[in-house]
Amino acid sequence: MRTGKIIEIKCKCGFLLFRYFKAGKGRLIKLMISRLSEDNVGLKGLPTFSRPACPACQKELGIIMMIHGEAALKLNQGSIVGIRI
């Protein structure tokens, strides 16, 4: 990855969930777990199809899936603060 930026992803309750390297433009739909620079939820090591939750308010964040052969968190758009680059 050459271009992109590090963004902060927060829950609707205000808890900082991740710092993530976002490449490209547009909305954040999925988070590739290998691109996380800071993980306050503990996604690394979770099995596929698990549903992680916010540590502060217990709102479900999404589902972990294999996308293009790599583990990724497919986000519930209603659980995070909207991010668009």
N, C-alpha and C positions, 0 to 999 in steps of 0.2 A: 504494500500500500504506500503510495507516494503522497497523495493529497488527501486532506481531510482535517478534522479537528477533534479535540477531546471535548466531550460534552458531559454535563451532569444530568442524570436522570433521577427525578424525584417522584415520590408517591403523591397522591392528592392530599395526604395528610401533612406533607412537607418534609418527610424523612428522606435523606439522601440514600438512594438505593445503589447506584453505580456511577462510575466515571467510565466512559466508553469512547473508543475511537470511531467516529462516524465518518465514513467515506461517501462522497456523493451528495446529491441534493435530495430534498423531499422529506416526507415524514419518516419517523422511526417505526418500522413495522416489526422487525426482528432484530435480536441482539445476538451476534456471534460470540459465543462464550470465550473464544480465544482472543478477542479484541478488548476484553475488559481490562482496564488498568487498575480499578478499585472495585471490589465486590463486597458490599455490606450485607448481602442476603445469604451468600454461601452457595452460589450456583455450581461452582466447580466441584465435580464429583457426584452430582445428583444424577439419578438414572433417567433415561428417556421416558417421556410421558408423565413425569412428575410435574406437579403444579405448585411452584414456590409462592410464598405469600410475603407481604410486607412485615418485617419484624415489629413495627410499631402498631399498626392498626389491623393486621391479619387479613387484609384485602388480597385476593388472588391476583397475581401479576400476569400470568399466562401459562403456557405449557412448553416444556422442553421437547424439541423435535430434532431430527436429523435433517438438515437442509443442505443440499449439495455435498453430502458426505461429512458434514461438520455439525457438531452440537450447537443448537441455537435456541434462544428463548423467543417464542412467538408471543408478542405482547397483547394483553387486553388493553385496548385504547382508552377505556374508561378508568383504568386504575393508575395511570401516570399523568403527570402534567404534560400538556401538549408541547412537542418539540418539532420544529421545522427549520431546516437549513436551506 
